[in-house]
Amino acid sequence: MKKLLLAMVAPMLLAGCTPRIEIAASKEPITINMNVKIEHEIHIKVDKDVENLLKSRSDLF
C-alpha cells in the first residue's frame, strides 16, 4: 500500500521541480556605442598642363 501511495505522490512532487524558462523584453532601450574613426585620402592624377595651372593659380583650391 505504501509503495502504491509513493508511486502516485512521487510524480506529482517531481513535476513541481521542473525548471521554468521565461523570456521577457527589456524595459530600457538597448544602447550601442560605436566609436569609429574614419580616415580617407583622395589622390588626383592630372595632366601636366592642369598641374602647372594649379601651381600658378593656388587660389583655385
PDBQT receptor file of N, H, CA, C and O in Angstrom, charges set to zero:
ATOM      1  N   MET A   1       0.822  -1.189   0.000  1.00  0.00    +0.000 N 
ATOM      2  CA  MET A   1       0.000   0.000   0.000  1.00  0.00    +0.000 C 
ATOM      3  C   MET A   1       0.875   1.265   0.000  1.00  0.00    +0.000 C 
ATOM      4  O   MET A   1       0.587   2.235  -0.701  1.00  0.00    +0.000 OA
ATOM      5  N   LYS A   2       1.931   1.230   0.791  1.00  0.00    +0.000 N 
ATOM      6  H   LYS A   2       2.165   0.442   1.360  1.00  0.00    +0.000 HD
ATOM      7  CA  LYS A   2       2.825   2.388   0.854  1.00  0.00    +0.000 C 
ATOM      8  C   LYS A   2       3.527   2.601  -0.489  1.00  0.00    +0.000 C 
ATOM      9  O   LYS A   2       3.738   3.736  -0.915  1.00  0.00    +0.000 OA
ATOM     10  N   LYS A   3       3.883   1.502  -1.147  1.00  0.00    +0.000 N 
ATOM     11  H   LYS A   3       3.711   0.580  -0.802  1.00  0.00    +0.000 HD
ATOM     12  CA  LYS A   3       4.556   1.619  -2.436  1.00  0.00    +0.000 C 
ATOM     13  C   LYS A   3       3.622   2.242  -3.472  1.00  0.00    +0.000 C 
ATOM     14  O   LYS A   3       4.054   3.052  -4.292  1.00  0.00    +0.000 OA
ATOM     15  N   LEU A   4       2.359   1.869  -3.436  1.00  0.00    +0.000 N 
ATOM     16  H   LEU A   4       2.008   1.211  -2.770  1.00  0.00    +0.000 HD
ATOM     17  CA  LEU A   4       1.384   2.422  -4.368  1.00  0.00    +0.000 C 
ATOM     18  C   LEU A   4       1.179   3.912  -4.109  1.00  0.00    +0.000 C 
ATOM     19  O   LEU A   4       1.111   4.703  -5.049  1.00  0.00    +0.000 OA
ATOM     20  N   LEU A   5       1.083   4.290  -2.851  1.00  0.00    +0.000 N 
ATOM     21  H   LEU A   5       1.138   3.647  -2.087  1.00  0.00    +0.000 HD
ATOM     22  CA  LEU A   5       0.917   5.698  -2.480  1.00  0.00    +0.000 C 
ATOM     23  C   LEU A   5       2.156   6.506  -2.880  1.00  0.00    +0.000 C 
ATOM     24  O   LEU A   5       2.042   7.622  -3.387  1.00  0.00    +0.000 OA
ATOM     25  N   LEU A   6       3.332   5.932  -2.648  1.00  0.00    +0.000 N 
ATOM     26  H   LEU A   6       3.425   5.025  -2.237  1.00  0.00    +0.000 HD
ATOM     27  CA  LEU A   6       4.580   6.590  -3.022  1.00  0.00    +0.000 C 
ATOM     28  C   LEU A   6       4.678   6.729  -4.543  1.00  0.00    +0.000 C 
ATOM     29  O   LEU A   6       5.143   7.752  -5.047  1.00  0.00    +0.000 OA
ATOM     30  N   ALA A   7       4.241   5.703  -5.270  1.00  0.00    +0.000 N 
ATOM     31  H   ALA A   7       3.864   4.872  -4.860  1.00  0.00    +0.000 HD
ATOM     32  CA  ALA A   7       4.272   5.738  -6.726  1.00  0.00    +0.000 C 
ATOM     33  C   ALA A   7       3.308   6.787  -7.275  1.00  0.00    +0.000 C 
ATOM     34  O   ALA A   7       3.542   7.311  -8.364  1.00  0.00    +0.000 OA
ATOM     35  N   MET A   8       2.255   7.104  -6.573  1.00  0.00    +0.000 N 
ATOM     36  H   MET A   8       2.064   6.679  -5.688  1.00  0.00    +0.000 HD
ATOM     37  CA  MET A   8       1.294   8.106  -7.020  1.00  0.00    +0.000 C 
ATOM     38  C   MET A   8       1.731   9.523  -6.638  1.00  0.00    +0.000 C 
ATOM     39  O   MET A   8       1.484  10.468  -7.387  1.00  0.00    +0.000 OA
ATOM     40  N   VAL A   9       2.370   9.675  -5.490  1.00  0.00    +0.000 N 
ATOM     41  H   VAL A   9       2.571   8.907  -4.882  1.00  0.00    +0.000 HD
ATOM     42  CA  VAL A   9       2.745  11.002  -4.988  1.00  0.00    +0.000 C 
ATOM     43  C   VAL A   9       4.072  11.472  -5.590  1.00  0.00    +0.000 C 
ATOM     44  O   VAL A   9       4.243  12.669  -5.822  1.00  0.00    +0.000 OA
ATOM     45  N   ALA A  10       5.000  10.572  -5.844  1.00  0.00    +0.000 N 
ATOM     46  H   ALA A  10       4.861   9.600  -5.655  1.00  0.00    +0.000 HD
ATOM     47  CA  ALA A  10       6.333  10.939  -6.329  1.00  0.00    +0.000 C 
ATOM     48  C   ALA A  10       6.281  11.704  -7.656  1.00  0.00    +0.000 C 
ATOM     49  O   ALA A  10       6.969  12.718  -7.772  1.00  0.00    +0.000 OA
ATOM     50  N   PRO A  11       5.510  11.279  -8.660  1.00  0.00    +0.000 N 
ATOM     51  CA  PRO A  11       5.467  12.064  -9.908  1.00  0.00    +0.000 C 
ATOM     52  C   PRO A  11       4.920  13.479  -9.707  1.00  0.00    +0.000 C 
ATOM     53  O   PRO A  11       5.351  14.421 -10.372  1.00  0.00    +0.000 OA
ATOM     54  N   MET A  12       3.973  13.615  -8.790  1.00  0.00    +0.000 N 
ATOM     55  H   MET A  12       3.623  12.850  -8.250  1.00  0.00    +0.000 HD
ATOM     56  CA  MET A  12       3.427  14.951  -8.520  1.00  0.00    +0.000 C 
ATOM     57  C   MET A  12       4.479  15.855  -7.883  1.00  0.00    +0.000 C 
ATOM     58  O   MET A  12       4.567  17.035  -8.220  1.00  0.00    +0.000 OA
ATOM     59  N   LEU A  13       5.262  15.319  -6.979  1.00  0.00    +0.000 N 
ATOM     60  H   LEU A  13       5.190  14.360  -6.704  1.00  0.00    +0.000 HD
ATOM     61  CA  LEU A  13       6.308  16.107  -6.332  1.00  0.00    +0.000 C 
ATOM     62  C   LEU A  13       7.420  16.455  -7.320  1.00  0.00    +0.000 C 
ATOM     63  O   LEU A  13       7.942  17.569  -7.305  1.00  0.00    +0.000 OA
ATOM     64  N   LEU A  14       7.779  15.505  -8.171  1.00  0.00    +0.000 N 
ATOM     65  H   LEU A  14       7.355  14.599  -8.183  1.00  0.00    +0.000 HD
ATOM     66  CA  LEU A  14       8.839  15.756  -9.139  1.00  0.00    +0.000 C 
ATOM     67  C   LEU A  14       8.391  16.725 -10.237  1.00  0.00    +0.000 C 
ATOM     68  O   LEU A  14       9.220  17.444 -10.796  1.00  0.00    +0.000 OA
ATOM     69  N   ALA A  15       7.115  16.755 -10.547  1.00  0.00    +0.000 N 
ATOM     70  H   ALA A  15       6.442  16.172 -10.093  1.00  0.00    +0.000 HD
ATOM     71  CA  ALA A  15       6.607  17.672 -11.565  1.00  0.00    +0.000 C 
ATOM     72  C   ALA A  15       6.733  19.119 -11.096  1.00  0.00    +0.000 C 
ATOM     73  O   ALA A  15       6.861  20.026 -11.918  1.00  0.00    +0.000 OA
ATOM     74  N   GLY A  16       6.700  19.338  -9.797  1.00  0.00    +0.000 N 
ATOM     75  H   GLY A  16       6.597  18.601  -9.130  1.00  0.00    +0.000 HD
ATOM     76  CA  GLY A  16       6.852  20.687  -9.252  1.00  0.00    +0.000 C 
ATOM     77  C   GLY A  16       8.282  21.187  -9.328  1.00  0.00    +0.000 C 
ATOM     78  O   GLY A  16       8.517  22.379  -9.133  1.00  0.00    +0.000 OA
ATOM     79  N   CYS A  17       9.238  20.325  -9.604  1.00  0.00    +0.000 N 
ATOM     80  H   CYS A  17       9.047  19.356  -9.763  1.00  0.00    +0.000 HD
ATOM     81  CA  CYS A  17      10.649  20.704  -9.653  1.00  0.00    +0.000 C 
ATOM     82  C   CYS A  17      11.148  20.989 -11.064  1.00  0.00    +0.000 C 
ATOM     83  O   CYS A  17      12.343  21.219 -11.256  1.00  0.00    +0.000 OA
ATOM     84  N   THR A  18      10.272  20.980 -12.042  1.00  0.00    +0.000 N 
ATOM     85  H   THR A  18       9.302  20.793 -11.887  1.00  0.00    +0.000 HD
ATOM     86  CA  THR A  18      10.731  21.237 -13.404  1.00  0.00    +0.000 C 
ATOM     87  C   THR A  18      11.110  22.711 -13.538  1.00  0.00    +0.000 C 
ATOM     88  O   THR A  18      10.420  23.577 -13.000  1.00  0.00    +0.000 OA
ATOM     89  N   PRO A  19      12.195  23.003 -14.249  1.00  0.00    +0.000 N 
ATOM     90  CA  PRO A  19      12.621  24.406 -14.383  1.00  0.00    +0.000 C 
ATOM     91  C   PRO A  19      11.666  25.207 -15.265  1.00  0.00    +0.000 C 
ATOM     92  O   PRO A  19      11.068  24.673 -16.200  1.00  0.00    +0.000 OA
ATOM     93  N   ARG A  20      11.537  26.471 -14.958  1.00  0.00    +0.000 N 
ATOM     94  H   ARG A  20      12.023  26.904 -14.199  1.00  0.00    +0.000 HD
ATOM     95  CA  ARG A  20      10.657  27.359 -15.719  1.00  0.00    +0.000 C 
ATOM     96  C   ARG A  20      11.531  28.378 -16.437  1.00  0.00    +0.000 C 
ATOM     97  O   ARG A  20      12.347  29.057 -15.812  1.00  0.00    +0.000 OA
ATOM     98  N   ILE A  21      11.360  28.480 -17.734  1.00  0.00    +0.000 N 
ATOM     99  H   ILE A  21      10.697  27.929 -18.241  1.00  0.00    +0.000 HD
ATOM    100  CA  ILE A  21      12.136  29.422 -18.539  1.00  0.00    +0.000 C 
ATOM    101  C   ILE A  21      11.206  30.539 -18.987  1.00  0.00    +0.000 C 
ATOM    102  O   ILE A  21      10.148  30.291 -19.565  1.00  0.00    +0.000 OA
ATOM    103  N   GLU A  22      11.619  31.778 -18.710  1.00  0.00    +0.000 N 
ATOM    104  H   GLU A  22      12.478  31.980 -18.241  1.00  0.00    +0.000 HD
ATOM    105  CA  GLU A  22      10.799  32.928 -19.073  1.00  0.00    +0.000 C 
ATOM    106  C   GLU A  22      11.632  33.901 -19.903  1.00  0.00    +0.000 C 
ATOM    107  O   GLU A  22      12.758  34.238 -19.537  1.00  0.00    +0.000 OA
ATOM    108  N   ILE A  23      11.072  34.341 -21.012  1.00  0.00    +0.000 N 
ATOM    109  H   ILE A  23      10.158  34.067 -21.309  1.00  0.00    +0.000 HD
ATOM    110  CA  ILE A  23      11.741  35.312 -21.872  1.00  0.00    +0.000 C 
ATOM    111  C   ILE A  23      10.929  36.597 -21.820  1.00  0.00    +0.000 C 
ATOM    112  O   ILE A  23       9.740  36.610 -22.141  1.00  0.00    +0.000 OA
ATOM    113  N   ALA A  24      11.589  37.683 -21.408  1.00  0.00    +0.000 N 
ATOM    114  H   ALA A  24      12.554  37.673 -21.146  1.00  0.00    +0.000 HD
ATOM    115  CA  ALA A  24      10.904  38.965 -21.304  1.00  0.00    +0.000 C 
ATOM    116  C   ALA A  24      11.735  40.049 -21.979  1.00  0.00    +0.000 C 
ATOM    117  O   ALA A  24      12.965  40.027 -21.931  1.00  0.00    +0.000 OA
ATOM    118  N   ALA A  25      11.055  40.984 -22.600  1.00  0.00    +0.000 N 
ATOM    119  H   ALA A  25      10.056  41.003 -22.639  1.00  0.00    +0.000 HD
ATOM    120  CA  ALA A  25      11.749  42.103 -23.249  1.00  0.00    +0.000 C 
ATOM    121  C   ALA A  25      12.225  43.093 -22.200  1.00  0.00    +0.000 C 
ATOM    122  O   ALA A  25      11.599  43.260 -21.153  1.00  0.00    +0.000 OA
ATOM    123  N   SER A  26      13.334  43.743 -22.495  1.00  0.00    +0.000 N 
ATOM    124  H   SER A  26      13.842  43.607 -23.345  1.00  0.00    +0.000 HD
ATOM    125  CA  SER A  26      13.891  44.736 -21.587  1.00  0.00    +0.000 C 
ATOM    126  C   SER A  26      13.009  45.979 -21.577  1.00  0.00    +0.000 C 
ATOM    127  O   SER A  26      12.469  46.370 -22.611  1.00  0.00    +0.000 OA
ATOM    128  N   LYS A  27      12.866  46.592 -20.418  1.00  0.00    +0.000 N 
ATOM    129  H   LYS A  27      13.305  46.274 -19.578  1.00  0.00    +0.000 HD
ATOM    130  CA  LYS A  27      12.054  47.804 -20.312  1.00  0.00    +0.000 C 
ATOM    131  C   LYS A  27      12.846  49.037 -20.715  1.00  0.00    +0.000 C 
ATOM    132  O   LYS A  27      12.257  50.070 -21.035  1.00  0.00    +0.000 OA
ATOM    133  N   GLU A  28      14.177  48.947 -20.705  1.00  0.00    +0.000 N 
ATOM    134  H   GLU A  28      14.655  48.108 -20.445  1.00  0.00    +0.000 HD
ATOM    135  CA  GLU A  28      15.027  50.059 -21.111  1.00  0.00    +0.000 C 
ATOM    136  C   GLU A  28      15.512  49.816 -22.538  1.00  0.00    +0.000 C 
ATOM    137  O   GLU A  28      15.703  48.667 -22.937  1.00  0.00    +0.000 OA
ATOM    138  N   PRO A  29      15.711  50.881 -23.309  1.00  0.00    +0.000 N 
ATOM    139  CA  PRO A  29      16.198  50.683 -24.681  1.00  0.00    +0.000 C 
ATOM    140  C   PRO A  29      17.637  50.183 -24.691  1.00  0.00    +0.000 C 
ATOM    141  O   PRO A  29      18.405  50.436 -23.763  1.00  0.00    +0.000 OA
ATOM    142  N   ILE A  30      17.981  49.480 -25.738  1.00  0.00    +0.000 N 
ATOM    143  H   ILE A  30      17.357  49.274 -26.492  1.00  0.00    +0.000 HD
ATOM    144  CA  ILE A  30      19.339  48.965 -25.899  1.00  0.00    +0.000 C 
ATOM    145  C   ILE A  30      20.201  50.071 -26.494  1.00  0.00    +0.000 C 
ATOM    146  O   ILE A  30      19.840  50.665 -27.510  1.00  0.00    +0.000 OA
ATOM    147  N   THR A  31      21.334  50.348 -25.866  1.00  0.00    +0.000 N 
ATOM    148  H   THR A  31      21.628  49.865 -25.041  1.00  0.00    +0.000 HD
ATOM    149  CA  THR A  31      22.247  51.390 -26.324  1.00  0.00    +0.000 C 
ATOM    150  C   THR A  31      23.495  50.739 -26.891  1.00  0.00    +0.000 C 
ATOM    151  O   THR A  31      24.120  49.899 -26.244  1.00  0.00    +0.000 OA
ATOM    152  N   ILE A  32      23.853  51.136 -28.111  1.00  0.00    +0.000 N 
ATOM    153  H   ILE A  32      23.345  51.818 -28.637  1.00  0.00    +0.000 HD
ATOM    154  CA  ILE A  32      25.059  50.618 -28.752  1.00  0.00    +0.000 C 
ATOM    155  C   ILE A  32      25.988  51.796 -28.999  1.00  0.00    +0.000 C 
ATOM    156  O   ILE A  32      25.661  52.708 -29.759  1.00  0.00    +0.000 OA
ATOM    157  N   ASN A  33      27.145  51.771 -28.355  1.00  0.00    +0.000 N 
ATOM    158  H   ASN A  33      27.411  51.030 -27.738  1.00  0.00    +0.000 HD
ATOM    159  CA  ASN A  33      28.138  52.826 -28.552  1.00  0.00    +0.000 C 
ATOM    160  C   ASN A  33      29.117  52.378 -29.623  1.00  0.00    +0.000 C 
ATOM    161  O   ASN A  33      29.761  51.336 -29.498  1.00  0.00    +0.000 OA
ATOM    162  N   MET A  34      29.219  53.172 -30.670  1.00  0.00    +0.000 N 
ATOM    163  H   MET A  34      28.696  54.018 -30.772  1.00  0.00    +0.000 HD
ATOM    164  CA  MET A  34      30.136  52.836 -31.756  1.00  0.00    +0.000 C 
ATOM    165  C   MET A  34      31.155  53.963 -31.894  1.00  0.00    +0.000 C 
ATOM    166  O   MET A  34      30.839  55.050 -32.377  1.00  0.00    +0.000 OA
ATOM    167  N   ASN A  35      32.358  53.688 -31.472  1.00  0.00    +0.000 N 
ATOM    168  H   ASN A  35      32.614  52.805 -31.080  1.00  0.00    +0.000 HD
ATOM    169  CA  ASN A  35      33.440  54.646 -31.637  1.00  0.00    +0.000 C 
ATOM    170  C   ASN A  35      34.200  54.266 -32.893  1.00  0.00    +0.000 C 
ATOM    171  O   ASN A  35      34.993  53.324 -32.895  1.00  0.00    +0.000 OA
ATOM    172  N   VAL A  36      33.951  55.006 -33.957  1.00  0.00    +0.000 N 
ATOM    173  H   VAL A  36      33.307  55.772 -33.956  1.00  0.00    +0.000 HD
ATOM    174  CA  VAL A  36      34.533  54.684 -35.252  1.00  0.00    +0.000 C 
ATOM    175  C   VAL A  36      35.345  55.878 -35.730  1.00  0.00    +0.000 C 
ATOM    176  O   VAL A  36      34.874  57.015 -35.715  1.00  0.00    +0.000 OA
ATOM    177  N   LYS A  37      36.556  55.604 -36.146  1.00  0.00    +0.000 N 
ATOM    178  H   LYS A  37      36.939  54.680 -36.158  1.00  0.00    +0.000 HD
ATOM    179  CA  LYS A  37      37.410  56.651 -36.701  1.00  0.00    +0.000 C 
ATOM    180  C   LYS A  37      37.591  56.358 -38.186  1.00  0.00    +0.000 C 
ATOM    181  O   LYS A  37      38.083  55.297 -38.569  1.00  0.00    +0.000 OA
ATOM    182  N   ILE A  38      37.188  57.307 -39.005  1.00  0.00    +0.000 N 
ATOM    183  H   ILE A  38      36.788  58.169 -38.694  1.00  0.00    +0.000 HD
ATOM    184  CA  ILE A  38      37.273  57.124 -40.448  1.00  0.00    +0.000 C 
ATOM    185  C   ILE A  38      38.316  58.092 -40.988  1.00  0.00    +0.000 C 
ATOM    186  O   ILE A  38      38.229  59.303 -40.784  1.00  0.00    +0.000 OA
ATOM    187  N   GLU A  39      39.282  57.544 -41.668  1.00  0.00    +0.000 N 
ATOM    188  H   GLU A  39      39.352  56.561 -41.834  1.00  0.00    +0.000 HD
ATOM    189  CA  GLU A  39      40.298  58.355 -42.324  1.00  0.00    +0.000 C 
ATOM    190  C   GLU A  39      40.255  58.034 -43.811  1.00  0.00    +0.000 C 
ATOM    191  O   GLU A  39      40.094  56.879 -44.206  1.00  0.00    +0.000 OA
ATOM    192  N   HIS A  40      40.399  59.048 -44.613  1.00  0.00    +0.000 N 
ATOM    193  H   HIS A  40      40.530  59.986 -44.293  1.00  0.00    +0.000 HD
ATOM    194  CA  HIS A  40      40.397  58.812 -46.050  1.00  0.00    +0.000 C 
ATOM    195  C   HIS A  40      41.393  59.747 -46.722  1.00  0.00    +0.000 C 
ATOM    196  O   HIS A  40      41.702  60.828 -46.219  1.00  0.00    +0.000 OA
ATOM    197  N   GLU A  41      41.870  59.314 -47.835  1.00  0.00    +0.000 N 
ATOM    198  H   GLU A  41      41.619  58.436 -48.243  1.00  0.00    +0.000 HD
ATOM    199  CA  GLU A  41      42.785  60.104 -48.653  1.00  0.00    +0.000 C 
ATOM    200  C   GLU A  41      42.254  60.107 -50.077  1.00  0.00    +0.000 C 
ATOM    201  O   GLU A  41      41.756  59.097 -50.575  1.00  0.00    +0.000 OA
ATOM    202  N   ILE A  42      42.367  61.254 -50.719  1.00  0.00    +0.000 N 
ATOM    203  H   ILE A  42      42.771  62.075 -50.315  1.00  0.00    +0.000 HD
ATOM    204  CA  ILE A  42      41.925  61.372 -52.099  1.00  0.00    +0.000 C 
ATOM    205  C   ILE A  42      43.149  61.692 -52.947  1.00  0.00    +0.000 C 
ATOM    206  O   ILE A  42      43.844  62.677 -52.699  1.00  0.00    +0.000 OA
ATOM    207  N   HIS A  43      43.404  60.871 -53.931  1.00  0.00    +0.000 N 
ATOM    208  H   HIS A  43      42.840  60.071 -54.132  1.00  0.00    +0.000 HD
ATOM    209  CA  HIS A  43      44.523  61.073 -54.849  1.00  0.00    +0.000 C 
ATOM    210  C   HIS A  43      43.957  61.475 -56.208  1.00  0.00    +0.000 C 
ATOM    211  O   HIS A  43      43.075  60.809 -56.749  1.00  0.00    +0.000 OA
ATOM    212  N   ILE A  44      44.476  62.570 -56.746  1.00  0.00    +0.000 N 
ATOM    213  H   ILE A  44      45.193  63.112 -56.306  1.00  0.00    +0.000 HD
ATOM    214  CA  ILE A  44      44.015  63.057 -58.041  1.00  0.00    +0.000 C 
ATOM    215  C   ILE A  44      45.193  63.047 -59.009  1.00  0.00    +0.000 C 
ATOM    216  O   ILE A  44      46.256  63.595 -58.718  1.00  0.00    +0.000 OA
ATOM    217  N   LYS A  45      44.991  62.421 -60.152  1.00  0.00    +0.000 N 
ATOM    218  H   LYS A  45      44.127  61.975 -60.388  1.00  0.00    +0.000 HD
ATOM    219  CA  LYS A  45      46.002  62.421 -61.201  1.00  0.00    +0.000 C 
ATOM    220  C   LYS A  45      45.569  63.438 -62.256  1.00  0.00    +0.000 C 
ATOM    221  O   LYS A  45      44.452  63.374 -62.769  1.00  0.00    +0.000 OA
ATOM    222  N   VAL A  46      46.459  64.370 -62.572  1.00  0.00    +0.000 N 
ATOM    223  H   VAL A  46      47.366  64.422 -62.155  1.00  0.00    +0.000 HD
ATOM    224  CA  VAL A  46      46.111  65.414 -63.539  1.00  0.00    +0.000 C 
ATOM    225  C   VAL A  46      47.172  65.486 -64.628  1.00  0.00    +0.000 C 
ATOM    226  O   VAL A  46      48.295  65.008 -64.464  1.00  0.00    +0.000 OA
ATOM    227  N   ASP A  47      46.794  66.087 -65.725  1.00  0.00    +0.000 N 
ATOM    228  H   ASP A  47      45.882  66.476 -65.859  1.00  0.00    +0.000 HD
ATOM    229  CA  ASP A  47      47.744  66.307 -66.816  1.00  0.00    +0.000 C 
ATOM    230  C   ASP A  47      48.764  67.362 -66.402  1.00  0.00    +0.000 C 
ATOM    231  O   ASP A  47      48.553  68.096 -65.437  1.00  0.00    +0.000 OA
ATOM    232  N   LYS A  48      49.835  67.428 -67.116  1.00  0.00    +0.000 N 
ATOM    233  H   LYS A  48      50.006  66.832 -67.900  1.00  0.00    +0.000 HD
ATOM    234  CA  LYS A  48      50.891  68.401 -66.822  1.00  0.00    +0.000 C 
ATOM    235  C   LYS A  48      50.373  69.833 -66.947  1.00  0.00    +0.000 C 
ATOM    236  O   LYS A  48      50.732  70.689 -66.140  1.00  0.00    +0.000 OA
ATOM    237  N   ASP A  49      49.533  70.102 -67.948  1.00  0.00    +0.000 N 
ATOM    238  H   ASP A  49      49.241  69.406 -68.604  1.00  0.00    +0.000 HD
ATOM    239  CA  ASP A  49      49.004  71.458 -68.127  1.00  0.00    +0.000 C 
ATOM    240  C   ASP A  49      48.149  71.880 -66.933  1.00  0.00    +0.000 C 
ATOM    241  O   ASP A  49      48.260  72.998 -66.431  1.00  0.00    +0.000 OA
ATOM    242  N   VAL A  50      47.311  70.974 -66.503  1.00  0.00    +0.000 N 
ATOM    243  H   VAL A  50      47.221  70.065 -66.912  1.00  0.00    +0.000 HD
ATOM    244  CA  VAL A  50      46.454  71.279 -65.360  1.00  0.00    +0.000 C 
ATOM    245  C   VAL A  50      47.297  71.406 -64.097  1.00  0.00    +0.000 C 
ATOM    246  O   VAL A  50      47.025  72.262 -63.255  1.00  0.00    +0.000 OA
ATOM    247  N   GLU A  51      48.294  70.583 -63.961  1.00  0.00    +0.000 N 
ATOM    248  H   GLU A  51      48.515  69.888 -64.645  1.00  0.00    +0.000 HD
ATOM    249  CA  GLU A  51      49.175  70.657 -62.800  1.00  0.00    +0.000 C 
ATOM    250  C   GLU A  51      49.902  72.002 -62.760  1.00  0.00    +0.000 C 
ATOM    251  O   GLU A  51      50.023  72.606 -61.694  1.00  0.00    +0.000 OA
ATOM    252  N   ASN A  52      50.382  72.472 -63.901  1.00  0.00    +0.000 N 
ATOM    253  H   ASN A  52      50.284  71.982 -64.767  1.00  0.00    +0.000 HD
ATOM    254  CA  ASN A  52      51.038  73.779 -63.968  1.00  0.00    +0.000 C 
ATOM    255  C   ASN A  52      50.060  74.902 -63.637  1.00  0.00    +0.000 C 
ATOM    256  O   ASN A  52      50.419  75.866 -62.960  1.00  0.00    +0.000 OA
ATOM    257  N   LEU A  53      48.834  74.774 -64.112  1.00  0.00    +0.000 N 
ATOM    258  H   LEU A  53      48.543  73.991 -64.661  1.00  0.00    +0.000 HD
ATOM    259  CA  LEU A  53      47.815  75.775 -63.810  1.00  0.00    +0.000 C 
ATOM    260  C   LEU A  53      47.537  75.835 -62.316  1.00  0.00    +0.000 C 
ATOM    261  O   LEU A  53      47.418  76.919 -61.744  1.00  0.00    +0.000 OA
ATOM    262  N   LEU A  54      47.435  74.677 -61.691  1.00  0.00    +0.000 N 
ATOM    263  H   LEU A  54      47.532  73.797 -62.156  1.00  0.00    +0.000 HD
ATOM    264  CA  LEU A  54      47.179  74.644 -60.252  1.00  0.00    +0.000 C 
ATOM    265  C   LEU A  54      48.345  75.227 -59.462  1.00  0.00    +0.000 C 
ATOM    266  O   LEU A  54      48.136  75.860 -58.428  1.00  0.00    +0.000 OA
ATOM    267  N   LYS A  55      49.558  75.022 -59.934  1.00  0.00    +0.000 N 
ATOM    268  H   LYS A  55      49.728  74.507 -60.774  1.00  0.00    +0.000 HD
ATOM    269  CA  LYS A  55      50.724  75.584 -59.248  1.00  0.00    +0.000 C 
ATOM    270  C   LYS A  55      50.767  77.101 -59.392  1.00  0.00    +0.000 C 
ATOM    271  O   LYS A  55      51.095  77.812 -58.443  1.00  0.00    +0.000 OA
ATOM    272  N   SER A  56      50.435  77.590 -60.577  1.00  0.00    +0.000 N 
ATOM    273  H   SER A  56      50.168  77.013 -61.349  1.00  0.00    +0.000 HD
ATOM    274  CA  SER A  56      50.495  79.036 -60.801  1.00  0.00    +0.000 C 
ATOM    275  C   SER A  56      49.309  79.774 -60.183  1.00  0.00    +0.000 C 
ATOM    276  O   SER A  56      49.435  80.930 -59.781  1.00  0.00    +0.000 OA
ATOM    277  N   ARG A  57      48.166  79.109 -60.108  1.00  0.00    +0.000 N 
ATOM    278  H   ARG A  57      48.064  78.170 -60.435  1.00  0.00    +0.000 HD
ATOM    279  CA  ARG A  57      46.967  79.745 -59.538  1.00  0.00    +0.000 C 
ATOM    280  C   ARG A  57      46.561  78.990 -58.282  1.00  0.00    +0.000 C 
ATOM    281  O   ARG A  57      45.610  78.208 -58.299  1.00  0.00    +0.000 OA
ATOM    282  N   SER A  58      47.268  79.221 -57.216  1.00  0.00    +0.000 N 
ATOM    283  H   SER A  58      48.040  79.855 -57.202  1.00  0.00    +0.000 HD
ATOM    284  CA  SER A  58      46.998  78.494 -55.970  1.00  0.00    +0.000 C 
ATOM    285  C   SER A  58      45.682  78.914 -55.327  1.00  0.00    +0.000 C 
ATOM    286  O   SER A  58      45.210  78.249 -54.405  1.00  0.00    +0.000 OA
ATOM    287  N   ASP A  59      45.083  80.005 -55.795  1.00  0.00    +0.000 N 
ATOM    288  H   ASP A  59      45.467  80.545 -56.544  1.00  0.00    +0.000 HD
ATOM    289  CA  ASP A  59      43.811  80.456 -55.221  1.00  0.00    +0.000 C 
ATOM    290  C   ASP A  59      42.607  79.673 -55.755  1.00  0.00    +0.000 C 
ATOM    291  O   ASP A  59      41.485  79.890 -55.296  1.00  0.00    +0.000 OA
ATOM    292  N   LEU A  60      42.815  78.779 -56.703  1.00  0.00    +0.000 N 
ATOM    293  H   LEU A  60      43.726  78.603 -57.076  1.00  0.00    +0.000 HD
ATOM    294  CA  LEU A  60      41.701  77.998 -57.248  1.00  0.00    +0.000 C 
ATOM    295  C   LEU A  60      41.128  77.031 -56.220  1.00  0.00    +0.000 C 
ATOM    296  O   LEU A  60      39.916  76.825 -56.155  1.00  0.00    +0.000 OA
ATOM    297  N   PHE A  61      42.002  76.446 -55.426  1.00  0.00    +0.000 N 
ATOM    298  H   PHE A  61      42.986  76.614 -55.478  1.00  0.00    +0.000 HD
ATOM    299  CA  PHE A  61      41.516  75.489 -54.422  1.00  0.00    +0.000 C 
ATOM    300  C   PHE A  61      41.922  75.928 -53.051  1.00  0.00    +0.000 C 
ATOM    301  O   PHE A  61      41.609  75.255 -52.069  1.00  0.00    +0.000 OA
TER     302      PHE A  61
